[in-house]
Amino acid sequence: MYDPKSLKAEEFINHDEILDTLKYADENKDNKELIRQILDKAALTKGISHREASVLLACDDKEVEEEIFALAKRIKDEFYGNRIVLFAPLYLSNYCVNGCVYCPYHHQNKHIARKKLSQEDIKREVIALQDMGHKRLALEAGEDPVNNPIEYILDCIKTVYSINHKNGAIRRVNVNIAATTVEEYKMLKDAGIGTYILFQETYHKDSYEKLHPTGPKHNYAWHTEAMDRAMEAGIDDVGLGVLFGLDMYRYELAGLLMHAEHLEAAHGVGPHTISVPRVRAAEDINPDDFDGGVDGGITDDLFAKIIAIIRIAVPYTGMIMSTRENQQMRERALQLGISQVSGASKTSVGGYDEPEEDIDDNSAQFEVEDRRTLDEVIKWLIDLGFIPSFCTACYREGRTGDRFMDLCKHKQILNCCHPNALMTLKEYLVDYACPETRAAGEALIAKELENIPKEKVRKIAEEYIKEIEHGKRDFRF
């Protein structure tokens, strides 16, 4: 029985409901009157349901598709403006007891070099990331209760936050680790994490169990109900995601949106972020083994449509695209709703302090498609008219969970985020940018200051930016 308020995985991600949804979508994909109603509802920027989104995905009318793209861009601009938040993943350990068939960390892989960072290693990695200009990290680790217990993760978080190098500091640590208990989520909350991120990989239970044949992750319900335990523990910023290409993309979209609806119905707070990774090649992993080859049947055009539909269905959520995608796809996705991107990512354990290309240990989780430096990514965003942002103010000012969502849903978060983005960009330009990037960034800041609607806020931001030029750091609204 489908029940979005239920805390049981097979009730809030109900297989029969998804099948009925896909049947409904097929029956109505050419129903112009219904599609018009859905688009008009989406234009109100309050979101649409998983069933309505599935109808739009099934519709192959090119005019409808173009309207979806235009609406997604408008919604992203209204909620998040032209800011793009930057982050980097930090891989702590690739020891793992699971048998996930799409991940090179699976325990049966005897070809991969197993590595785990010591706290001294982490210091060197973080200093290297700070020297690039990064201010927020996503910690990644395989599931291994012996090598990667919660105490190790907590020590890593403490180490990351403790390092201040020159003008560098990591101000927000997000965590992407395996599903765990309420007690351990409370420990992560007390350690000061930002967002807890956990990808579902696939919402199709039978496929999920085949893709995770051994290990704790095999338990579909335990994994799918993880966000409920995290929220029970007080972590009110959580991030969802599926790995597109592992199963039927239409099923995945419906399941992903049902999960967002469940969090709203059961906890009053939807997902802080939604990520949209696609299957990529890695050591011992061939994407051709999955449905549809390298893109898992998800062409760039279809992928763009999925991104746009997620944006209009869940207008308040941040949307993340990693360096799994190349520059061209990322550029396209920025126009359709993506609000966060990684920059200069390394997916090997210990890939920042020592150049990844010099590490001959095949410890990377997947192949990176966008290999540009952070400075090149910053310059690219500026040239596209976006504000590269390293802002972490909401997290540190307590604007998380329902407090953030209330501001975002009323389109008020821009009053804080726009000036904060400009100030963090100014920090980057002064401390790390090459001359060409700095010149482009200074021109963008001058232009964007004029777009701050409240005169008082604009004058304060201008003053703070002058003080940043003279050595002061970490101003925020």
Helices and strands as residue ranges (DSSP letters): H 9-12, H 15-28, H 32-42, H 50-58, H 62-80, E 83-93, H 119-132, E 136-141, H 150-162, E 164-165, E 168-169, E 172-176, H 182-190, E 196-197, H 205-211, G 216-218, H 220-224, H 226-232, E 238-241, H 249-267, E 273-275, G 287-289, G 293-295, H 300-313, E 318-321, H 327-334, E 340-342, G 356-358, H 374-383, E 387-389, H 393-396, H 401-409, H 414-431, H 435-449, H 455-469
